Amino acid sequence: MINLINGILTALLLVIFVAIWVWAWSAKNKQKFDAMAKLPLEDQPSDSGEHRHE
């Protein structure tokens, strides 16, 4: 009985993993993920418009 539960759980987790992988690589998410990938490279706006050097 335990082996059956382990097998079902393994298969379920595999299906969930593949579903997330397909969602992440789908074409409709490409533009959003490309924009998020560029965020660290963009300049950060300052609050006052001046830079403080101490």
N, C-alpha and C positions, 0 to 999 in steps of 0.2 A: 504494500500500500504506500509506504514511504517513497519507494522508487517511482511509482506512478505520479505522486505529487511533485517530486523533484523534476521529473521529465516534463510535466505540464508547466511548471514554473519556469524552467529553462527555456522552453519553446515560447512562452509568453514574453519573457524578457528579450529574447532574440527578435521577436516580431516588433516589440516596442523600440528596440535599438534601430532596426532597419527603418521603421516609420520615421523616427527622428532624423536619421541620416538622409532619407529621401526628402524630407521637408527642408532640411538645411541646405541641400544642394539643388533645390528646385529653382527654376528660372525666375519665378515671381519674387523671390527673396534676394536676387542678385544685386539689384540696385540699392536696396536698403543695407545689405551687408557691405557693399563697396563704400557707401557713404560712412558707415560706422568705422571701417578700416582706415579711413583717411582722417578721422578725428584727432588722433594723437599728433599728426603732422601739422595741424592748423595752429595759427597763433592764438594765444589766449587773450581775449580783450581785458584790459585793466579796468578797474572800477572808476578811477579818476582821470584816466587818460594819460597819467604821468607815471614814469618808472622811478622807484625809490632805490637809490644805491647807498648802502651803509657800509 
